[in-house]
Every structure is written in C-alpha cells, then in structure tokens.
Amino acid sequence: VELNESGGGDVQPGGSLRLSCIASGSIVSIKEMAWHRQAPGKARELVAQITNDGRINYAESVKGRFTISRDSDGKTVFLQMNSLTPEDTAVYYCYADLRTVSEYIGEYDTDWWGQGTRVDVSP
C-alpha cells in the first residue's frame, strides 16, 4: 500500500494550496481518509477527516478555510487550503484507515501514512 501526497510548497499569507493524496496497492476498502499536520517542535495533529459515508470533521483552527473531499473512487483525497497563515506551516500527512490483504493472513484492517508534503506560509 502507498499513500502519495502532492501539492505542498511555499505560499504567502492569504494564499491557497490544494493537497492531493492517492492511495494505491493492495487495498480492499478504505473506511476513512484524513490529513494531519506536524509543525516544527509540535505534536502531529488532525486537520480534517472524511469517512466512507461522507462524515467530515475539521480542526477548529481550519474550519471555514480548509475543505476536505474524496474522489468518486474513494482512493484519492484532497485538501483545499485557503486564507493560509504562517500558523499553517507544517508537514502535512495523508492518513488512511483501510483494509488490505496479505497472502499470508488474508484481509486485515490497518492504518497507513504518507511520507508528508511540506507547506510553508511566509511573506
């Protein structure tokens, strides 16, 4: 299984970025996808999550500015980030709660993380 993030980069305050994450590999199903972030010197925190049945949850700090969505195939998740501030500077990680399959043990549920994409908001 792989989660491949893209879309990070440098942006000025007030700007926008759109992150994408594509899940691939031996995936039977995905229950939930989410974006987390980790700023320098801080713990990783949940930014936004979206479940298979469409339930969405945002961190208070991003409500009204960020929008999470999933593609119809359920294996791609996006994070539209608007009105960015320096406090949004972090490495953003894609997360999936999924069911995969092993030739040794069959199907099982697990969590998977991407490698992260850096977002730097500065003048």
Helices and strands as residue ranges (DSSP letters): E 2-6, E 9-11, E 17-24, E 27-38, E 45-51, E 56-58, G 60-62, E 66-70, E 76-81, G 86-88, E 90-102, E 106-113, E 117-121
